[in-house]
Amino acid sequence: MATSPRKKAQPKSFSKPVYIVDGSRTPFLKARGKTGPFAAADLALQTGRSLMQRQSFDVNAFDEVIMGCVMPSADEANIARILALRLGCNERIPAWTVQRNCASGMQALDSAATNIASGRSNLILAGGVEAMSRAPVLLNNTMVDWLADFSRAKSILQKLKALGKLRGKHLKPVIGLIRGLTDPVIGLNMGQTAEVLAYKFNISREAMDSYSVESHRRLANAQDNGYLNEIETIYDNFGKFYSSDDGLRRDSDMAGLAKLKPYFDRKFGKVTAANAAQITDGAALLILASEKAVKEHKLNVIGKITDSQWAGVDPSQMGLGPAHAMAPILKRHKLSIDDVDYWEINEAFATQVLACVEAWKSDDYCKENLGLKKALGEIPLDRLNVDGGGISIGHPVGASGARIVLHLLNVLKRNNAKRGIASLCIGGGQGGAMLIETVTE
């Protein structure tokens, strides 16, 4: 007799409180073709030092350090361990690095929250970092094989013979950033998946450009009003300082954006460099604590991570990941859209954010893909990414997940609000989301 497939158990929210004590980030610095002024480890270290200088406890109070990073340099394997030791943590404090593409920083927070909720840890430094301007440029396999042959050559004659076989094809580099932003399973880069969503939901070029202009306007407003107080000034080796996100284009307007040609599908596409996230360097760190640690160290609490969710989607439509990750959180907590005060959906592409909004408005999509009886409704754009996002701020892939959680909490505090959801789409066809709440003393 045939049996019906077993229903997956719904994951539950954290069994014990997971508090956010404090957090900081670097300015997000736009990559401009050359290596940026900071290695990833240096970005994380400067952020961590500034964050720890205002704490009442020593770095050795941490039970562990967890960092997200997608493309560390050759000298930064397990970058969390490098950060921990350079911050002055005792060598006995473990540190580990996680990688979930664009949501690596959120994965670090989720891993930390899970350990705190289970009682394995009480105080954790967690976050993410990326120096995309320093993404590896690699030798191709043909060159690697040639080098192996050359190294085995013993005599001068053998080496000259090997040199005679060197051709231009050997020198063609493998650009790690381009490969990293391309899905090897479906053969599409992330921009091409954004074009899929534009077609699926009939999102116009004008709508994308308008969203992008608004992202820059909102970031400009946030900078002018001092809303980005989570940023720590950082200094390079030449004494130059960096105190604000430098990808902001205050002169961004529809006329200027209309002149740009599609970047990923040059003949039929709508996605341009201006309505996509910027390639960026940056770091974001948060301190997470259990109730026990809060009492022991007499810590001030600024918020808590109430729940998290991960989802898988069609890799060719990876931008819909947030719609799939956020919906179960609403269902578990019996929340409507109106019950959530503010939202952060990482702006990988303007069309990707707009597609998530459209998906939740659609009865058909919610029934067929989210298992709901009807549409969830429309996320109000005036409560979504209120201070800009990846299009204007930038998207250092390992750090963005931590940044949006930290900034969402600051938005909630600023507006005397209670509850927010932060979410990201993830290359490879996934989505991640976190439910964040403020804490009343």
N, C-alpha and C positions, 0 to 999 in steps of 0.2 A: 504494500500500500504506500502510495506517495505521501511524503510528509512535507509540510510547508517549511520554508527556510526559517531558521531561528532568527528572531529579531535581535538586533544588536542592543546590548545594554547601553543606556544613555549615561555618559560620564556625569558625575556629580560635581558641584562646586566644592571648593576646598573645605576640608573637614575642620580645620582650625584657622583662626584669623591670620592673614598674611599682610603685614603692615608695610607701607612705604614711609620711610623715615626722612629721606632727603634725596636729592638728585641734581646732577649738573650735566651740561654738555658743552662741547666746543662750538664755536661758530662753524657753520658748514661752508666749506671753501670749494668753489667751483673749479673743476679740473680744466686746465687751459692748454692742453696739448703736451706739456712737459710734466716731469715729476713735480709734485707739489712740495711745499716747504717742510712737510712733516711726514715721517713714517707713521704707520698705523699705531705702533706701540707707543710712540711719542705723544700722539693725540690722546690715547687712553691715559697715559701717565700724567700729563698736565691736567686733564680733567679730574683724575683721581686725587691728585695732590690738593687741588683747590677744594674739592669736596671734603676731604679729610681734615683740612685745616680748621673747619668750623664744627667738627664733631667733638663730643665729650669723651669719646672712647678712642683707644689706640687701634691701629690696623690689625694688631694681633688678636683682637676680639672677634674678628671674622672667623667663621667656621669653614668658609670656602669662598673662592672667587670664580665666577662663571661669566664668560664673555662670548658674544656672537661675532664671527668674522668669516667672510666668504673667501677672500683672496689675499691672505697674508703673504708677505714677501718671503724669500728663502731664509731669512734670518728670524722669522717670526712664527715658527711652528709652535702650536699651543700658546697663542698670544696671551691668554689669561694667566698662564704661569709666569710669563715675562712681566706682565703688569704687576702681579702679586709680589714678586721678588723685588722689583724696582720701587714699588711703593713702600717696601720695608717689612712686608709680612714675613713672619717666621717661616723657615723652610718646611716646617711640618704642616703648614696650612695648605691643603690641596687646592688646585686650580685647574679648570678645564674649559675647553673651547667647544662651542656648538656651531653647527652650520645647517640652516634651513633657508638657504638663498635669502630672498628679500626680508624674511621674517626672523633672521638669526638673532637679532637683538631681543625680539619678543620671546623667542625660544629660550634664551638665557634667563629672562625673567620668569617664564613658566617653569623652567627646570628648578630655579631657586625657590619659587613659590611651592612647588610640589614637595621639595625637601623640607621646607619649613612646616608645611601643613602635616607632613608625616611624622614630624618630630626628629628627623635626622639632623637638621641644622636649626640654629636659632638666629644667626646674623650672617647675611650674605651680601657681598658686593657683586652686582650683576649689571650687565648692559651689553653694548655692542660698539664696534669700531670698524671703519673701513677707510683705506687710502686708495680710492679708485684710480687716482692719477698715477699710482705706483703699481697698478696691476701688472703681473709678470708678462714679459715678452719672451717667448720661448724659442728654442731651436726646433726645427722640424725634424722628423724621424730620419730623413735622408742625411741631414747634417750630423745627427747623433751617430749614425752608422759610419759616416766618413771619419769622424773623430776617433771612433773605436779602431778603425783600420789604421789611421795615422799613428795612433798611440802604440799600436802593435809593431809598427815598422821599426826595425832596429838600425839598419845601416842608413847612411846618407842617401844612397841610391834608392833604397826602398821608400824613404820619406819623400824624395823628389818624385818618384813614380806615383805615390799617393797624392801629392800636391797636383800632379798633372790631371788627376781625375776630378778636382774641385770645379764645380760649375755654379752658375748663377742660381740654379734651383736649390742648391744647398743653403743659400743665404736668405731664402724667403722665410721671414719670421712667423711664428704663430702668436697672434695677438690674444693674450689671455682674456682681456675684457670682452672682445667680440665673441670669443668662444663661450665665455661664461654667461653671456646674455642671449645665447642661442640654445634652444632645447634640442638635444641630440636625438631624442626619441621621435619627435614629429618634424624636425628639420626647420622649424620656424624660429626667428628671433623674437624677442619680446614685443618689439614694435609691430611685427606682423600679426601677432596674436591680438594686439590692440585694434588693428584693422579688421580682424574677424568680428570683434564686438561692435565696431562702428557699423558694419554691414548688418549684423544680426538685429541690432536695435534701431537701425536707421538714424544714427547720430550724425548730424551734419558737421561739416568743417567749421561753420560759423559757431555752432554750439561749443565745439572744442576750444576754438580760439577765444570765445567769450569767457569760458571758464578759466582759461589760462590768464587772461588779462585780470580777471577778478582775483586770482591767486596772488598775483604780484601786488595788486592794490591792497589786499588784506595784509600781506607781509609788510608793506610800507607803513600801513596804519599801525601795525603792531610794533614796529621799530620806533615810530614817532611817539608812541604813547608808553614806551617802556614795558611792553607786555612780555618780552622775551627774557625775563630775569633769570632763567635757568642757564643762560650762556655765561661761560667763564672766559675771560680774555686769555689768549695763549701767545707765546713768544717764540720766534724762531731763533736760530743760531746767530743771526746777524742783528738782533735787537729789534726787529720789526714786530709789531704786535697786531693781533687780529681780534676784533671784539664784536663783529656782527657777521651775519650771513651775507656773503658777497655776490650771490647770484641774482640778487634783486634787480629787476629792470623797472625803474620807476616810470620810464617813458613808454612802457608796453601799451600798445593800443591795437584796435582791430585792423586799422589800415596797414600798420606795419606788419602784423602777423599774416595778413592776407597775401603779402608779397612772397612769403616763403613757400618753397615747393615741398611736396610730400617727401619724406626721407626714407621710409621703409618700403613703400610701393610707389615708385616715382611716376607710374603711368596712371593708376586709378586711385591711389591712396588719399587719405585725409590727415594722417598723423605726421606732424612736422617736429623739428627739433624744439620749437617753442611751445607746443602743447604736450610735450613729454617731460618727464623728470630730468633734472640736470645730473650729470655725472659729477660726483662730489666726494670730498674727503671730510670725515667728521667722526666724533665719538660721543656717546651718551652713557652715563653711569647712574645707577640707582642703588640705594641701600634698602634692603628688605629685612624685616625683623619679625620674630614671633612675639607673642604676648609676653613670654618669659623674658626675652631680651629687652623689650620695651621697659619692663619693670626693673630689671637688673641694672640697666644703664641709664634709667630715667630719661628716656628718649621722647622727644616731641614727635608725634605722628601726624603726617600730612594727608594720608589716605590709605586705602587698602585695595588689594587685588581680590575681588570677590569670586571671579570665575574666569575660565578660559576655554577656548574651543579651537580645534583644528579640523579642517575639511579638505577633501580631495575633489578636484573637478577635472574636466577635459583639459589637457595641457594646451590645446589650441585656443581655449577660452579661459586661460589662467586668471585673467583680470576679474572674473566673477567670484573668485575665492572668498572675498569679504562677505558677499551676500549669503554664501553657504555657511560660513563660520559664525556669523552674527546671529542668524536665525535660531539655532538651537539654544543660544544663551537667552534670548527673549522667551522662548518656549519654556525653558527650565524654570525661569524666575517669574513666569506669568506676567511679562511686561509687554506693553505696547510701545510703539514708536514714541508716543507722547510722554511715556514714563522715563525716557532717556533724555537728559538735558542737553548734552553735547556729544558730537561724534567726530572721530578722526578716522578717515579712510585714506591711507597713504596714496598720494597722487603719483603713481607710476606713470599714468597717462591720463589726460583729461577724459578721454573717451571711456577709460576703464572705470573711473569713479562714476561717471554719468550712467554707464551700463549697469552698475550695481544699483543705482537709484531706480533705473527703469525696471530692472528685474523684480524688485520688491513691489513695484506698482502694478505688475502684471499678474492677473489671476491665473493665466495659463502657465506662466513660468513657476509661480509659487506652488501650484498644484502638481505640475509634472516633475519639477526638479527639487523642490524643498519639502515635498510631502505635506503641504498645508492645504487647508480647505479653501482658502481664498488669498488674495493679495495681502501682504503685510501693511502696505501703505507707502506713503512718500516721506523720505527723510527730508526735513526742511533744510534748504541750502543755507539759510542764515544761521543754522546751528551745526553746520558741517565744515570742518577745516576753517574755523573762523579767523585764524591768523595766517592763512596760507598753508602751503604744503610742499610736496616734492617738486612741483613745477617751479616754484619760486625759491623755496628754501634749499632744495637739493635732496638727493636720495642716495647717501652712502649706504649701500645695501646691508651691510652688517649692523649698522647703527640705527636705522630708521625705526625699527620696531620698538626700541627703547625710547627713542626721541618722542614718538607720538604718545606713548603712555605717560611719560613725564610731562609733556606739554598739556595733554588733556587734563591731567590733575591740576595743573596751574590755571587752566581755563575755568575749571569747576570752582576753584577757590576764589578766583577773581570775580566770578559772577554769583557767588553764594549759592552755587548749585550742588546737587547731591550725586548725580550718577552720569557716567559716560561710558561709551564703548569705543575702543581703538581697534583698528583692523587693517590688515594688509593682504594684497594678492601676492602670490609666491610663484616664481618661475618653476615650471615643471607641473603646474596644475594643482595648487593648493591655496588655502586661505587660513589665516589665523586671526583670532579676535580675543580681546580681554575686556571684562566688565570691571570698571574702576569706580570706586565710591570715596567720597570725602568722609572724614571721621570727625564727629562732634565730641570735643573734650567734655 
